[in-house]
Amino acid sequence: MPQGSSHRVVLVVDEQSNPFEVGCACEIFGGPLRPEIGFPLYDLRVAAPRRSTPMRDALFNVGAPARLDEIDRADTVIVPNRPYVETPSRPALLAALRRAHERGARLVGLCTGAFTLAEAGLLDGRRATVHWNLADEFRQRFPTVKLEPDVLFVDDGDLLTSAGSAAALDLGLHIVRRDHGAEIANHVSRRLVFAAYRDGGQRQFVERPMPPAADQSLAPALAWAQERLDEPITVADLARRAGMSTGSLHRRFRAELGTTPLAWLTVERVTLACRLIEQDTHGLEAVARRSGLGTGANMRALFKRHVGVSPANYRRRFSQTQPDNIHQR
């Protein structure tokens, strides 16, 4: 995807849309210029069935500049979401989404937006997720969808869905990472003051919500590890640095970060490897060593699991030495 991208994202709002997810989409995909990057990532348009649209519980109205026909010119469509999923979506919207899908546009459902995509018949036989509190209702209404209720988001190629509320940020940053690479996604996440990648799924939120930030007692240990990712850090090393037993460390990671110490280390190392590959100053075996992933074979396996492509394919897409290093998949 080139700098000053012409990739058009159409954010569709309708009656009772949730302001939070609308705001997340605007923050990630909107703005004529990303000051932390120096060029716009997307061409965002907001569309609605009418000029003035009441948001959830009539909290306020949104005056969208475009109508539903804007969907016919979109490369990516973010579909409406609303808390009252029993209310059917308007037929004109569903028809526009089907047309967009038929011509190859990417469709994104944030939170209850999965209901909108399923109503259009686009999720039949496909993978998707939705807010955990609505999983049972979703299964009953759309039994042919392969629902994955425990994850933060699902990327099924041209159809992407996120779990509840804040997972809209996770999916949005994933899309930026998929389109523009890890370095730019990290720039965007830092501006949002949000983790570029949260390991784990939404199951952790069913029983007890995760605190918004790690306890300060863990922060020094995490910072210490991030400065030494190329070294053979063990869970025992992290526990000693945090001043607790390995069992307590595991419980603290689960409660505060929603993952395990080893999984956190792996994600940090894969992210570092992505950045090293984008800089393109080291061979892949050297990247594996410098990021703490060990061997090229181990790095390839972890890239396939966490990034979805091989390190070589990632380099072809995002290397800074390529003449068109930022492009669409």
KAPE-V427375 format. One line per field, one symbol per residue. phi: phi as a letter, one per 20 degrees, with the letter a starting at -180 (. if undefined). psi: psi as a letter, one per 40 degrees, with the letter a starting at -180 (. if undefined). Layout:
phi = ???
psi = ???
This chain:
phi = .ffmgdfeddeedcgmgffffffgfffedenfbegfdobfebdecdcbfbfccfegllfaddeffcdfffgfdeecddefcbfdffffffgfffffffffffenfedcdelfgfffffgfmeegmdeacbggfdffffffecfeeefdfedebcddnecccceflffgfgfgffffffecnfffffgffffelbffbdfncegfefebffgfbfgffegffffgffecfeeffdfffffffembfffffgfffffddmbdgfffgffffffffgfffffldcfffffgffenendffffffffffedncfgfffffecffeffcecbef
psi = hiifiehhhhhhiiheihddddddddddeahdhhdedeiidighhhiididhhhahffdiihgheiadeddeeidhhhiiiidgeehiihddddddddddddeeihhhhhbedddddddeeeeheiiiiihdeedddddddgeehghgeeidihhfcehhiiahceeddddddddddddeiddddddddddefihdhhiiaeddeddhihieiiidddddddddddefdeighidddddddefiidddddddddddefaidddddddddddddddddddfeiidddddddeeeciddddddddddddeiidddddddeheeidgehii.
